[in-house]
Amino acid sequence: MLYRGHDDTEGTDGDGLVVPMAWLYAEYIADELLRTGDLMPPTSFEFRAGRDALALTVFLSDTDGELPGIRVVSQLETWLSLTAYDQPWQDWVRGRLTELAAEAAGADAPAPDLALAADAWRWLQETELLAPDLDAVPGGGAVFGEEDGPKVWTPAWRLGLPLGHLAIHLF
């Protein structure tokens, strides 16, 4: 969903500001889920990783373009299944971004939502955070707030994804 700013009226050349409403709404949903869960301080990199991972999940799971009209509660199960530990979330994200990029290339319209989603994905892949070694925890579950135990540098999405999943559970 795109919104053109007040400079764009019928009959103009369409140079108005294009606002990425779907991405902004996905970020808003992710932010609210994480704040409700109260898992990390909102100013932390961990919070940002969780918000970006959840926002990508919310945005990319909207296959009908109805994101701003959805009821969050009706989508929780979908988001839980996408963010589950045993799911190849990162492969799904890459595939959906590729699909949307191909669709945008064929359309004659700007894709600022997609650009912001791609930026979030790039940040999640390229940024490493010092975090508990999730592979060292029996069963692969995350242990948050524990000062002891092995820590490793890990891509932000590997920390953000379980945070997002837990936030959905706590909602």
CNS distance restraints for C-alpha pairs under 8 A (distance, minus, plus):
assign (resid   1 and name CA) (resid  20 and name CA) 7.00 0.50 0.50
assign (resid   1 and name CA) (resid  21 and name CA) 5.79 0.50 0.50
assign (resid   1 and name CA) (resid  22 and name CA) 5.39 0.50 0.50
assign (resid   1 and name CA) (resid  65 and name CA) 6.80 0.50 0.50
assign (resid   1 and name CA) (resid  66 and name CA) 7.94 0.50 0.50
assign (resid   1 and name CA) (resid  68 and name CA) 7.91 0.50 0.50
assign (resid   2 and name CA) (resid  18 and name CA) 6.37 0.50 0.50
assign (resid   2 and name CA) (resid  19 and name CA) 5.79 0.50 0.50
assign (resid   2 and name CA) (resid  20 and name CA) 5.49 0.50 0.50
assign (resid   2 and name CA) (resid  21 and name CA) 5.65 0.50 0.50
assign (resid   2 and name CA) (resid  22 and name CA) 7.25 0.50 0.50
assign (resid   3 and name CA) (resid  17 and name CA) 7.90 0.50 0.50
assign (resid   3 and name CA) (resid  18 and name CA) 5.63 0.50 0.50
assign (resid   3 and name CA) (resid  19 and name CA) 5.15 0.50 0.50
assign (resid   3 and name CA) (resid  20 and name CA) 7.03 0.50 0.50
assign (resid   3 and name CA) (resid  21 and name CA) 6.70 0.50 0.50
assign (resid   4 and name CA) (resid   8 and name CA) 6.08 0.50 0.50
assign (resid   4 and name CA) (resid  16 and name CA) 5.65 0.50 0.50
assign (resid   4 and name CA) (resid  17 and name CA) 5.37 0.50 0.50
assign (resid   4 and name CA) (resid  18 and name CA) 4.70 0.50 0.50
assign (resid   4 and name CA) (resid  19 and name CA) 6.32 0.50 0.50
assign (resid   5 and name CA) (resid  16 and name CA) 5.39 0.50 0.50
assign (resid   5 and name CA) (resid  17 and name CA) 4.84 0.50 0.50
assign (resid   5 and name CA) (resid  18 and name CA) 6.43 0.50 0.50
assign (resid   5 and name CA) (resid  19 and name CA) 7.36 0.50 0.50
assign (resid   6 and name CA) (resid  16 and name CA) 7.08 0.50 0.50
assign (resid   6 and name CA) (resid  17 and name CA) 7.97 0.50 0.50
assign (resid   7 and name CA) (resid  15 and name CA) 7.69 0.50 0.50
assign (resid   7 and name CA) (resid  16 and name CA) 5.07 0.50 0.50
assign (resid   7 and name CA) (resid  17 and name CA) 7.34 0.50 0.50
assign (resid   8 and name CA) (resid  12 and name CA) 6.32 0.50 0.50
assign (resid   8 and name CA) (resid  13 and name CA) 7.81 0.50 0.50
assign (resid   8 and name CA) (resid  14 and name CA) 5.74 0.50 0.50
assign (resid   8 and name CA) (resid  15 and name CA) 6.60 0.50 0.50
assign (resid   8 and name CA) (resid  16 and name CA) 4.61 0.50 0.50
assign (resid   8 and name CA) (resid  17 and name CA) 7.62 0.50 0.50
assign (resid   9 and name CA) (resid  14 and name CA) 7.74 0.50 0.50
assign (resid  18 and name CA) (resid 110 and name CA) 7.90 0.50 0.50
assign (resid  18 and name CA) (resid 112 and name CA) 7.44 0.50 0.50
assign (resid  19 and name CA) (resid 112 and name CA) 7.32 0.50 0.50
assign (resid  20 and name CA) (resid  24 and name CA) 6.25 0.50 0.50
assign (resid  20 and name CA) (resid 111 and name CA) 7.93 0.50 0.50
assign (resid  20 and name CA) (resid 112 and name CA) 5.45 0.50 0.50
assign (resid  20 and name CA) (resid 113 and name CA) 4.75 0.50 0.50
assign (resid  21 and name CA) (resid  25 and name CA) 5.97 0.50 0.50
assign (resid  21 and name CA) (resid  68 and name CA) 7.82 0.50 0.50
assign (resid  21 and name CA) (resid 113 and name CA) 7.28 0.50 0.50
assign (resid  22 and name CA) (resid  26 and name CA) 6.16 0.50 0.50
assign (resid  22 and name CA) (resid  59 and name CA) 6.92 0.50 0.50
assign (resid  22 and name CA) (resid  67 and name CA) 6.21 0.50 0.50
assign (resid  22 and name CA) (resid  68 and name CA) 6.41 0.50 0.50
assign (resid  22 and name CA) (resid 113 and name CA) 6.44 0.50 0.50
assign (resid  23 and name CA) (resid  27 and name CA) 6.18 0.50 0.50
assign (resid  23 and name CA) (resid  55 and name CA) 7.48 0.50 0.50
assign (resid  23 and name CA) (resid  59 and name CA) 6.24 0.50 0.50
assign (resid  23 and name CA) (resid 113 and name CA) 5.12 0.50 0.50
assign (resid  23 and name CA) (resid 114 and name CA) 7.78 0.50 0.50
assign (resid  23 and name CA) (resid 116 and name CA) 7.07 0.50 0.50
assign (resid  23 and name CA) (resid 117 and name CA) 7.01 0.50 0.50
assign (resid  24 and name CA) (resid  28 and name CA) 6.14 0.50 0.50
assign (resid  25 and name CA) (resid  29 and name CA) 6.22 0.50 0.50
assign (resid  25 and name CA) (resid  67 and name CA) 7.53 0.50 0.50
assign (resid  25 and name CA) (resid  68 and name CA) 6.44 0.50 0.50
assign (resid  26 and name CA) (resid  30 and name CA) 6.20 0.50 0.50
assign (resid  26 and name CA) (resid  54 and name CA) 7.96 0.50 0.50
assign (resid  26 and name CA) (resid  55 and name CA) 4.86 0.50 0.50
assign (resid  26 and name CA) (resid  56 and name CA) 7.44 0.50 0.50
assign (resid  26 and name CA) (resid  58 and name CA) 5.58 0.50 0.50
assign (resid  26 and name CA) (resid  59 and name CA) 5.47 0.50 0.50
assign (resid  26 and name CA) (resid  67 and name CA) 7.62 0.50 0.50
assign (resid  27 and name CA) (resid  31 and name CA) 5.95 0.50 0.50
assign (resid  27 and name CA) (resid  51 and name CA) 6.76 0.50 0.50
assign (resid  27 and name CA) (resid  52 and name CA) 7.14 0.50 0.50
assign (resid  27 and name CA) (resid  54 and name CA) 7.73 0.50 0.50
assign (resid  27 and name CA) (resid  55 and name CA) 4.83 0.50 0.50
assign (resid  28 and name CA) (resid  32 and name CA) 6.14 0.50 0.50
assign (resid  28 and name CA) (resid  55 and name CA) 7.92 0.50 0.50
assign (resid  29 and name CA) (resid  33 and name CA) 6.19 0.50 0.50
assign (resid  29 and name CA) (resid  55 and name CA) 7.23 0.50 0.50
assign (resid  29 and name CA) (resid  58 and name CA) 7.90 0.50 0.50
assign (resid  29 and name CA) (resid  72 and name CA) 7.82 0.50 0.50
assign (resid  30 and name CA) (resid  34 and name CA) 6.24 0.50 0.50
assign (resid  30 and name CA) (resid  50 and name CA) 7.92 0.50 0.50
assign (resid  30 and name CA) (resid  51 and name CA) 5.18 0.50 0.50
assign (resid  30 and name CA) (resid  52 and name CA) 7.53 0.50 0.50
assign (resid  30 and name CA) (resid  54 and name CA) 5.25 0.50 0.50
assign (resid  30 and name CA) (resid  55 and name CA) 5.25 0.50 0.50
assign (resid  30 and name CA) (resid  58 and name CA) 7.65 0.50 0.50
assign (resid  30 and name CA) (resid 164 and name CA) 7.79 0.50 0.50
assign (resid  31 and name CA) (resid  35 and name CA) 6.06 0.50 0.50
assign (resid  31 and name CA) (resid  51 and name CA) 5.64 0.50 0.50
assign (resid  32 and name CA) (resid  36 and name CA) 5.96 0.50 0.50
assign (resid  33 and name CA) (resid  37 and name CA) 6.26 0.50 0.50
assign (resid  33 and name CA) (resid 164 and name CA) 7.91 0.50 0.50
assign (resid  33 and name CA) (resid 167 and name CA) 5.75 0.50 0.50
assign (resid  33 and name CA) (resid 168 and name CA) 6.36 0.50 0.50
assign (resid  33 and name CA) (resid 171 and name CA) 6.41 0.50 0.50
assign (resid  34 and name CA) (resid  38 and name CA) 6.22 0.50 0.50
assign (resid  34 and name CA) (resid  39 and name CA) 6.81 0.50 0.50
assign (resid  34 and name CA) (resid  40 and name CA) 7.93 0.50 0.50
assign (resid  34 and name CA) (resid  47 and name CA) 7.46 0.50 0.50
assign (resid  34 and name CA) (resid  50 and name CA) 7.39 0.50 0.50
assign (resid  34 and name CA) (resid  51 and name CA) 6.92 0.50 0.50
assign (resid  34 and name CA) (resid 163 and name CA) 7.95 0.50 0.50
assign (resid  34 and name CA) (resid 164 and name CA) 6.86 0.50 0.50
assign (resid  34 and name CA) (resid 167 and name CA) 5.36 0.50 0.50
assign (resid  34 and name CA) (resid 168 and name CA) 7.92 0.50 0.50
assign (resid  35 and name CA) (resid  39 and name CA) 7.46 0.50 0.50
assign (resid  35 and name CA) (resid  42 and name CA) 7.20 0.50 0.50
assign (resid  36 and name CA) (resid 167 and name CA) 7.47 0.50 0.50
assign (resid  36 and name CA) (resid 170 and name CA) 7.71 0.50 0.50
assign (resid  36 and name CA) (resid 171 and name CA) 6.65 0.50 0.50
assign (resid  37 and name CA) (resid 166 and name CA) 7.81 0.50 0.50
assign (resid  37 and name CA) (resid 167 and name CA) 5.02 0.50 0.50
assign (resid  37 and name CA) (resid 168 and name CA) 7.91 0.50 0.50
assign (resid  37 and name CA) (resid 170 and name CA) 5.61 0.50 0.50
assign (resid  37 and name CA) (resid 171 and name CA) 6.55 0.50 0.50
assign (resid  39 and name CA) (resid 163 and name CA) 7.50 0.50 0.50
assign (resid  39 and name CA) (resid 167 and name CA) 7.48 0.50 0.50
assign (resid  40 and name CA) (resid  44 and name CA) 6.95 0.50 0.50
assign (resid  40 and name CA) (resid  46 and name CA) 6.88 0.50 0.50
assign (resid  40 and name CA) (resid  47 and name CA) 5.68 0.50 0.50
assign (resid  41 and name CA) (resid  47 and name CA) 6.55 0.50 0.50
assign (resid  42 and name CA) (resid  47 and name CA) 5.53 0.50 0.50
assign (resid  42 and name CA) (resid  48 and name CA) 7.46 0.50 0.50
assign (resid  43 and name CA) (resid  47 and name CA) 6.87 0.50 0.50
assign (resid  43 and name CA) (resid  48 and name CA) 7.68 0.50 0.50
assign (resid  44 and name CA) (resid  48 and name CA) 6.54 0.50 0.50
assign (resid  45 and name CA) (resid  49 and name CA) 6.13 0.50 0.50
assign (resid  45 and name CA) (resid 129 and name CA) 7.81 0.50 0.50
assign (resid  46 and name CA) (resid  50 and name CA) 6.24 0.50 0.50
assign (resid  46 and name CA) (resid 129 and name CA) 7.74 0.50 0.50
assign (resid  46 and name CA) (resid 156 and name CA) 7.51 0.50 0.50
assign (resid  46 and name CA) (resid 159 and name CA) 7.03 0.50 0.50
assign (resid  46 and name CA) (resid 160 and name CA) 6.42 0.50 0.50
assign (resid  47 and name CA) (resid  51 and name CA) 6.03 0.50 0.50
assign (resid  47 and name CA) (resid 160 and name CA) 7.31 0.50 0.50
assign (resid  48 and name CA) (resid  52 and name CA) 5.96 0.50 0.50
assign (resid  48 and name CA) (resid 160 and name CA) 7.60 0.50 0.50
assign (resid  49 and name CA) (resid  53 and name CA) 6.05 0.50 0.50
assign (resid  49 and name CA) (resid 124 and name CA) 6.50 0.50 0.50
assign (resid  49 and name CA) (resid 156 and name CA) 5.51 0.50 0.50
assign (resid  49 and name CA) (resid 157 and name CA) 6.08 0.50 0.50
assign (resid  49 and name CA) (resid 159 and name CA) 6.85 0.50 0.50
assign (resid  49 and name CA) (resid 160 and name CA) 4.31 0.50 0.50
assign (resid  49 and name CA) (resid 161 and name CA) 7.65 0.50 0.50
assign (resid  50 and name CA) (resid  54 and name CA) 6.02 0.50 0.50
assign (resid  50 and name CA) (resid 157 and name CA) 7.51 0.50 0.50
assign (resid  50 and name CA) (resid 159 and name CA) 7.18 0.50 0.50
assign (resid  50 and name CA) (resid 160 and name CA) 3.62 0.50 0.50
assign (resid  50 and name CA) (resid 161 and name CA) 5.94 0.50 0.50
assign (resid  50 and name CA) (resid 162 and name CA) 7.69 0.50 0.50
assign (resid  50 and name CA) (resid 163 and name CA) 5.40 0.50 0.50
assign (resid  50 and name CA) (resid 164 and name CA) 5.02 0.50 0.50
assign (resid  51 and name CA) (resid  55 and name CA) 5.85 0.50 0.50
assign (resid  51 and name CA) (resid 160 and name CA) 7.16 0.50 0.50
assign (resid  51 and name CA) (resid 164 and name CA) 6.93 0.50 0.50
assign (resid  52 and name CA) (resid  56 and name CA) 6.03 0.50 0.50
assign (resid  52 and name CA) (resid 120 and name CA) 5.98 0.50 0.50
assign (resid  52 and name CA) (resid 121 and name CA) 7.63 0.50 0.50
assign (resid  52 and name CA) (resid 124 and name CA) 7.41 0.50 0.50
assign (resid  52 and name CA) (resid 160 and name CA) 7.45 0.50 0.50
assign (resid  53 and name CA) (resid  57 and name CA) 6.28 0.50 0.50
assign (resid  53 and name CA) (resid 121 and name CA) 7.86 0.50 0.50
assign (resid  53 and name CA) (resid 124 and name CA) 7.54 0.50 0.50
assign (resid  53 and name CA) (resid 157 and name CA) 6.19 0.50 0.50
assign (resid  53 and name CA) (resid 160 and name CA) 5.70 0.50 0.50
assign (resid  53 and name CA) (resid 161 and name CA) 5.60 0.50 0.50
assign (resid  53 and name CA) (resid 164 and name CA) 6.77 0.50 0.50
assign (resid  54 and name CA) (resid  58 and name CA) 6.09 0.50 0.50
assign (resid  54 and name CA) (resid 160 and name CA) 7.85 0.50 0.50
assign (resid  54 and name CA) (resid 161 and name CA) 7.09 0.50 0.50
assign (resid  54 and name CA) (resid 164 and name CA) 5.49 0.50 0.50
assign (resid  54 and name CA) (resid 165 and name CA) 7.95 0.50 0.50
assign (resid  55 and name CA) (resid  59 and name CA) 5.90 0.50 0.50
assign (resid  56 and name CA) (resid  60 and name CA) 5.73 0.50 0.50
assign (resid  56 and name CA) (resid  93 and name CA) 7.48 0.50 0.50
assign (resid  56 and name CA) (resid 117 and name CA) 6.33 0.50 0.50
assign (resid  56 and name CA) (resid 120 and name CA) 7.60 0.50 0.50
assign (resid  56 and name CA) (resid 121 and name CA) 7.55 0.50 0.50
assign (resid  57 and name CA) (resid  61 and name CA) 5.89 0.50 0.50
assign (resid  57 and name CA) (resid  79 and name CA) 6.61 0.50 0.50
assign (resid  57 and name CA) (resid  82 and name CA) 7.28 0.50 0.50
assign (resid  57 and name CA) (resid  83 and name CA) 7.66 0.50 0.50
assign (resid  57 and name CA) (resid  93 and name CA) 7.71 0.50 0.50
assign (resid  58 and name CA) (resid  62 and name CA) 6.62 0.50 0.50
assign (resid  58 and name CA) (resid  79 and name CA) 6.98 0.50 0.50
assign (resid  59 and name CA) (resid  67 and name CA) 7.34 0.50 0.50
assign (resid  59 and name CA) (resid 117 and name CA) 7.88 0.50 0.50
assign (resid  60 and name CA) (resid  93 and name CA) 7.26 0.50 0.50
assign (resid  60 and name CA) (resid  96 and name CA) 6.37 0.50 0.50
assign (resid  60 and name CA) (resid  97 and name CA) 7.59 0.50 0.50
assign (resid  61 and name CA) (resid  79 and name CA) 7.86 0.50 0.50
assign (resid  62 and name CA) (resid  66 and name CA) 6.61 0.50 0.50
assign (resid  62 and name CA) (resid  67 and name CA) 5.88 0.50 0.50
assign (resid  66 and name CA) (resid  70 and name CA) 6.31 0.50 0.50
assign (resid  70 and name CA) (resid  74 and name CA) 7.67 0.50 0.50
assign (resid  70 and name CA) (resid  75 and name CA) 7.90 0.50 0.50
assign (resid  71 and name CA) (resid  75 and name CA) 6.98 0.50 0.50
assign (resid  72 and name CA) (resid  76 and name CA) 6.49 0.50 0.50
assign (resid  75 and name CA) (resid  79 and name CA) 6.32 0.50 0.50
assign (resid  76 and name CA) (resid  80 and name CA) 6.02 0.50 0.50
assign (resid  76 and name CA) (resid 168 and name CA) 6.72 0.50 0.50
assign (resid  77 and name CA) (resid  81 and name CA) 6.16 0.50 0.50
assign (resid  78 and name CA) (resid  82 and name CA) 6.26 0.50 0.50
assign (resid  79 and name CA) (resid  83 and name CA) 6.13 0.50 0.50
assign (resid  79 and name CA) (resid 165 and name CA) 7.83 0.50 0.50
assign (resid  79 and name CA) (resid 168 and name CA) 7.72 0.50 0.50
assign (resid  80 and name CA) (resid  84 and name CA) 5.96 0.50 0.50
assign (resid  80 and name CA) (resid 165 and name CA) 6.06 0.50 0.50
assign (resid  80 and name CA) (resid 168 and name CA) 6.74 0.50 0.50
assign (resid  80 and name CA) (resid 169 and name CA) 7.64 0.50 0.50
assign (resid  81 and name CA) (resid  87 and name CA) 7.70 0.50 0.50
assign (resid  82 and name CA) (resid  87 and name CA) 6.55 0.50 0.50
assign (resid  82 and name CA) (resid  89 and name CA) 6.35 0.50 0.50
assign (resid  83 and name CA) (resid  87 and name CA) 6.75 0.50 0.50
assign (resid  83 and name CA) (resid  89 and name CA) 6.31 0.50 0.50
assign (resid  83 and name CA) (resid 161 and name CA) 6.28 0.50 0.50
assign (resid  83 and name CA) (resid 162 and name CA) 7.20 0.50 0.50
assign (resid  83 and name CA) (resid 164 and name CA) 7.51 0.50 0.50
assign (resid  83 and name CA) (resid 165 and name CA) 5.61 0.50 0.50
assign (resid  84 and name CA) (resid 162 and name CA) 7.70 0.50 0.50
assign (resid  84 and name CA) (resid 165 and name CA) 6.71 0.50 0.50
assign (resid  85 and name CA) (resid 140 and name CA) 7.57 0.50 0.50
assign (resid  85 and name CA) (resid 141 and name CA) 7.76 0.50 0.50
assign (resid  85 and name CA) (resid 162 and name CA) 7.24 0.50 0.50
assign (resid  88 and name CA) (resid  92 and name CA) 6.40 0.50 0.50
assign (resid  89 and name CA) (resid  93 and name CA) 6.17 0.50 0.50
assign (resid  90 and name CA) (resid  94 and name CA) 6.25 0.50 0.50
assign (resid  91 and name CA) (resid  95 and name CA) 6.11 0.50 0.50
assign (resid  92 and name CA) (resid  96 and name CA) 6.08 0.50 0.50
assign (resid  93 and name CA) (resid  97 and name CA) 6.05 0.50 0.50
assign (resid  94 and name CA) (resid  98 and name CA) 6.13 0.50 0.50
assign (resid  95 and name CA) (resid  99 and name CA) 6.19 0.50 0.50
assign (resid  96 and name CA) (resid 100 and name CA) 6.10 0.50 0.50
assign (resid  97 and name CA) (resid 101 and name CA) 5.99 0.50 0.50
assign (resid  97 and name CA) (resid 114 and name CA) 7.54 0.50 0.50
assign (resid  97 and name CA) (resid 118 and name CA) 7.13 0.50 0.50
assign (resid  98 and name CA) (resid 102 and name CA) 6.21 0.50 0.50
assign (resid  99 and name CA) (resid 103 and name CA) 6.32 0.50 0.50
assign (resid 100 and name CA) (resid 104 and name CA) 6.06 0.50 0.50
assign (resid 100 and name CA) (resid 114 and name CA) 7.27 0.50 0.50
assign (resid 101 and name CA) (resid 105 and name CA) 6.08 0.50 0.50
assign (resid 101 and name CA) (resid 114 and name CA) 7.32 0.50 0.50
assign (resid 102 and name CA) (resid 106 and name CA) 6.54 0.50 0.50
assign (resid 103 and name CA) (resid 107 and name CA) 6.41 0.50 0.50
assign (resid 104 and name CA) (resid 108 and name CA) 7.63 0.50 0.50
assign (resid 104 and name CA) (resid 109 and name CA) 7.31 0.50 0.50
assign (resid 104 and name CA) (resid 110 and name CA) 7.61 0.50 0.50
assign (resid 104 and name CA) (resid 111 and name CA) 6.41 0.50 0.50
assign (resid 111 and name CA) (resid 115 and name CA) 6.40 0.50 0.50
assign (resid 112 and name CA) (resid 116 and name CA) 6.25 0.50 0.50
assign (resid 113 and name CA) (resid 117 and name CA) 6.22 0.50 0.50
assign (resid 114 and name CA) (resid 118 and name CA) 6.04 0.50 0.50
assign (resid 115 and name CA) (resid 119 and name CA) 6.17 0.50 0.50
assign (resid 116 and name CA) (resid 120 and name CA) 6.17 0.50 0.50
assign (resid 117 and name CA) (resid 121 and name CA) 6.21 0.50 0.50
assign (resid 118 and name CA) (resid 122 and name CA) 6.09 0.50 0.50
assign (resid 119 and name CA) (resid 123 and name CA) 6.19 0.50 0.50
assign (resid 120 and name CA) (resid 124 and name CA) 6.17 0.50 0.50
assign (resid 121 and name CA) (resid 125 and name CA) 6.20 0.50 0.50
assign (resid 122 and name CA) (resid 126 and name CA) 5.98 0.50 0.50
assign (resid 123 and name CA) (resid 127 and name CA) 5.62 0.50 0.50
assign (resid 123 and name CA) (resid 156 and name CA) 7.72 0.50 0.50
assign (resid 124 and name CA) (resid 155 and name CA) 6.41 0.50 0.50
assign (resid 124 and name CA) (resid 156 and name CA) 4.78 0.50 0.50
assign (resid 124 and name CA) (resid 157 and name CA) 4.85 0.50 0.50
assign (resid 125 and name CA) (resid 155 and name CA) 5.51 0.50 0.50
assign (resid 125 and name CA) (resid 156 and name CA) 6.38 0.50 0.50
assign (resid 125 and name CA) (resid 157 and name CA) 6.36 0.50 0.50
assign (resid 126 and name CA) (resid 155 and name CA) 6.55 0.50 0.50
assign (resid 126 and name CA) (resid 156 and name CA) 7.63 0.50 0.50
assign (resid 127 and name CA) (resid 155 and name CA) 5.71 0.50 0.50
assign (resid 127 and name CA) (resid 156 and name CA) 5.59 0.50 0.50
assign (resid 128 and name CA) (resid 153 and name CA) 5.68 0.50 0.50
assign (resid 128 and name CA) (resid 154 and name CA) 4.99 0.50 0.50
assign (resid 128 and name CA) (resid 155 and name CA) 4.35 0.50 0.50
assign (resid 128 and name CA) (resid 156 and name CA) 5.32 0.50 0.50
assign (resid 129 and name CA) (resid 152 and name CA) 7.97 0.50 0.50
assign (resid 129 and name CA) (resid 153 and name CA) 5.35 0.50 0.50
assign (resid 129 and name CA) (resid 154 and name CA) 5.47 0.50 0.50
assign (resid 129 and name CA) (resid 155 and name CA) 6.37 0.50 0.50
assign (resid 129 and name CA) (resid 156 and name CA) 5.82 0.50 0.50
assign (resid 129 and name CA) (resid 159 and name CA) 7.88 0.50 0.50
assign (resid 130 and name CA) (resid 151 and name CA) 6.26 0.50 0.50
assign (resid 130 and name CA) (resid 152 and name CA) 5.47 0.50 0.50
assign (resid 130 and name CA) (resid 153 and name CA) 4.48 0.50 0.50
assign (resid 130 and name CA) (resid 154 and name CA) 6.41 0.50 0.50
assign (resid 131 and name CA) (resid 151 and name CA) 5.15 0.50 0.50
assign (resid 131 and name CA) (resid 152 and name CA) 5.66 0.50 0.50
assign (resid 131 and name CA) (resid 153 and name CA) 6.37 0.50 0.50
assign (resid 131 and name CA) (resid 154 and name CA) 6.82 0.50 0.50
assign (resid 131 and name CA) (resid 159 and name CA) 7.26 0.50 0.50
assign (resid 132 and name CA) (resid 142 and name CA) 7.77 0.50 0.50
assign (resid 132 and name CA) (resid 143 and name CA) 7.29 0.50 0.50
assign (resid 132 and name CA) (resid 144 and name CA) 7.73 0.50 0.50
assign (resid 132 and name CA) (resid 149 and name CA) 6.84 0.50 0.50
assign (resid 132 and name CA) (resid 150 and name CA) 5.88 0.50 0.50
assign (resid 132 and name CA) (resid 151 and name CA) 4.30 0.50 0.50
assign (resid 132 and name CA) (resid 152 and name CA) 6.31 0.50 0.50
assign (resid 133 and name CA) (resid 137 and name CA) 7.00 0.50 0.50
assign (resid 133 and name CA) (resid 149 and name CA) 7.82 0.50 0.50
assign (resid 133 and name CA) (resid 150 and name CA) 5.66 0.50 0.50
assign (resid 133 and name CA) (resid 151 and name CA) 5.04 0.50 0.50
assign (resid 133 and name CA) (resid 152 and name CA) 5.56 0.50 0.50
assign (resid 134 and name CA) (resid 140 and name CA) 5.79 0.50 0.50
assign (resid 134 and name CA) (resid 141 and name CA) 6.62 0.50 0.50
assign (resid 134 and name CA) (resid 142 and name CA) 5.67 0.50 0.50
assign (resid 134 and name CA) (resid 143 and name CA) 7.78 0.50 0.50
assign (resid 135 and name CA) (resid 140 and name CA) 5.45 0.50 0.50
assign (resid 136 and name CA) (resid 140 and name CA) 7.16 0.50 0.50
assign (resid 136 and name CA) (resid 150 and name CA) 7.49 0.50 0.50
assign (resid 137 and name CA) (resid 141 and name CA) 6.13 0.50 0.50
assign (resid 137 and name CA) (resid 142 and name CA) 6.88 0.50 0.50
assign (resid 137 and name CA) (resid 143 and name CA) 7.54 0.50 0.50
assign (resid 142 and name CA) (resid 162 and name CA) 6.85 0.50 0.50
assign (resid 154 and name CA) (resid 158 and name CA) 6.57 0.50 0.50
assign (resid 154 and name CA) (resid 159 and name CA) 7.40 0.50 0.50
assign (resid 155 and name CA) (resid 159 and name CA) 7.25 0.50 0.50
assign (resid 156 and name CA) (resid 160 and name CA) 5.94 0.50 0.50
assign (resid 157 and name CA) (resid 161 and name CA) 5.64 0.50 0.50
assign (resid 158 and name CA) (resid 162 and name CA) 7.21 0.50 0.50
assign (resid 159 and name CA) (resid 163 and name CA) 6.52 0.50 0.50
assign (resid 160 and name CA) (resid 164 and name CA) 6.02 0.50 0.50
assign (resid 161 and name CA) (resid 165 and name CA) 6.14 0.50 0.50
assign (resid 162 and name CA) (resid 166 and name CA) 6.02 0.50 0.50
assign (resid 163 and name CA) (resid 167 and name CA) 6.13 0.50 0.50
assign (resid 164 and name CA) (resid 168 and name CA) 6.29 0.50 0.50
assign (resid 165 and name CA) (resid 169 and name CA) 6.47 0.50 0.50
assign (resid 166 and name CA) (resid 170 and name CA) 6.25 0.50 0.50
assign (resid 167 and name CA) (resid 171 and name CA) 6.22 0.50 0.50
